[in-house]
Amino acid sequence: MSAHGTRTRAHPVIAIDGPAGSGKSTVSRALSERLGVDRLDTGAMYRAVAWAALERGIEPTDRSAVAELARALTIGIGERVEADGTDITEAIRGPRVSRAVSAVAANPEVRTVLVQRQRQWVAERGGGIVEGRDIGSVVFPHADVKIYLTASVDERARRRPEEGADAVARRDRLDSTRTASPLGVADGARVIDTTDRPVEDIVEEVVAWL
């Protein structure tokens, strides 16, 4: 079966979704270390496209131009993030990119391009941990484990001081109401509130589901 179907791979596919500041990166990184499998931050891919658009003077809401850019852009996602060979790890976390990324992520053509790359990434590795907004619902609907992380609004804003509560709430609204792959709890996903839970506890719970 294909990499986004059920288990014929060397490693499980673990899909982690949730809003900004819910703990996706922290949990996925800890799971990656615990299980010895690679992780992919799909949000960084959309941020890379947003960064590249801003650098080239392309309006993030210009769907055709941004989609063309996404098709041509070489994105490297690991401990560092690169776009066409430029290290943008820190740059994509700034407020300028944070304001632009929701418009880029709402672009259906961009999502088509990046979803294909995300599936290819898993196929090449025989599994992996993938975090984002539509992983369990669209990218890997037959993932071995689907998780939706959440946390209180105050806690999520505290975790994203560079954005602030208003920006986090704005991204929640845009991500959950967009037409293309809106943020939501995928069918069969297990919901985990990370507000007051240590990451080690969450990791052990997820591992028990495998």
N, C-alpha and C positions, 0 to 999 in steps of 0.2 A: 504494500500500500504506500501511497505517497507520504512525504515527510509531514504533511499536515493532516494525515489520517491517523489511524490507530497504530499500535505498537509493532513496528518491524525494524526498529532502530536500535543503535547501541545504547542510547541514553533516552530518558523520558523527555517529553516536551512539557514544560511547566509554563503556563500563561499567567502573567500577573498584570492585572489592570487596576486602575484607580485614579482619582483626581490628583492634582498637584499637591505635594506635601504629605501624601498618605503613607509614604515609606517604601515605595516601589523599589527605588535604587538600593536602599539600605537592606531590605529583605532579599532582593535578588542577588546582591553581592554576597551576602552571608550564605545563602543557599548554594551559590556557585562554589564557594570555598568548602562548604560542608560535603557537597556531592562530587566535587571535582569535575564539573561540567561548565562549559562556557556560558556567558550571559550576554544578551543583546539589549541595549537601551534604545528602543525604537524612537522614543521622544527626542533623543540626541540626533537622529537622522532628520527629523522634521526641523529641528533647530539649525542643523547644518544647512539645509536648503534656505531657511529664513535668513541666516547669516549671509549666505552667498548672494541672495537677492538684494539685501541691503547694501552689500559691498559693491554690487554692480549697478546700483541705482534703479533697481527694478521694484516697482510698487508691489508689496506682498499680496495685494488684492487683485493684481493683474494675472488672472488664472492661466491664460495661455502662455504668457512669458515665464511664469514661475514653473509651470509644468515642463516647458522646454528646457529650462535650467536644470530641473530635477533629473530629467532623462540623461543629460550630459555630465552631470556632476559625479565625480568619484568621491565616495564617502568611506572613510575608514573608522570603524567603531570598535574600541577596545578600552584599555585603561585611559588612553588618549583618544581624542576625536580629531579627525583630519578631513579637510575638504580640498580636493585637488592638490594634496600634498602639504597643505598649510595646517599647522596645529591650531585648532580653534577651541580647545577644551575649555578654557576660561571664557573666551569671547562669547560662546553661545549661551552662557548662563547670565549674561548681563541684562539689564532692564530693556534695552533696545530690542534685543532678539526676543525676550519674553513677551513684549507687546505685539510682536509681529507673528509669532509662531502659530497662534490659533487660526489666523487667516490662511496661512500656508497649509496647516493640517486639515482645513475644511475644503481644500481643493481636491475634487475627486480624481483628477488625472495624476496629481502628485501622489495621492494615496495608492493608486493602482501601481505606479512605478515602485514605490517603496515597499508595498506589501509583497510584490514579486521578489524583491531583494531580501526581504525578511525570511520568506519561505526558502529561498536559495541558501541563505546563511544556515538555517537549520538542517537542510538536506545535506550540505557539505560536512556538517559536524555530526550528523546522526542523532540529533536531538539538541537540547539546550534549554536555558531559562530565558524567556522573552518577556520584557515588560513594556507596557504602553497603555493605550486607551481602548483599543479594539482587538486585542490579541485573542482573547477567548471567544469573542463573538464573530470576528471576521477572518483574522489571519490564520488562527489555528482552532477552529470550532471543535475539533476532535482531540484537543490536547489531553495528555494523560491526567493532568491536574489543572484546573482553572481556579484562580484566586482573584477576588476583588478586595483590595485593601481600601480602608476608609479611616478617617480620624475626625475629631471635632474640628470645626472651622478655626477656632482659636489655636488649636495645636498645629494645624497645617500652616497657618500664617506664621506661627513662631518658628517653624522649620524652614520657612522661606522668607527670612528677613530682608533679602535683597529685592523681593517683589512687594511685600506688604499685603495686608488683609484685603484691600480693595482690588488689587491686581489678581490675587488668588481667586476671589469671588467672581471676577470678570471672566477669568479663564474657565472656571467651572461652568458658568452660564453659556459661554461660547462653545465649549467642548460637548456639553450635554444637549445642546439644541441644534447643532449643525446637521445638515442633511446627510452628508457622507460619513458613515460609520460613527454615529454619536457615542459619547461615553455612556456606559450603562453596565449593569450587571449581566454578564452572559448567562445563557441557559446552563445550568449545572455548576455554576461557579460557587465556591464557598466564600462567604463574606467574613473578613477579619477586620475588627476595629483595632487599630494599632495605637490608640491614644495613650494608654497606660501600660502597654505590654512590652517587656524586653524582647529585643529581636531574637535572642536565643530561644525563647519560648515559642515564638512564631515559627522559627525554622524547624524545631522538633515536631511541632504539630503538622507542618507540611510534609516532612519526611515520612511521618507515620501514614500518610495517605497514599504513598507510592506503592 
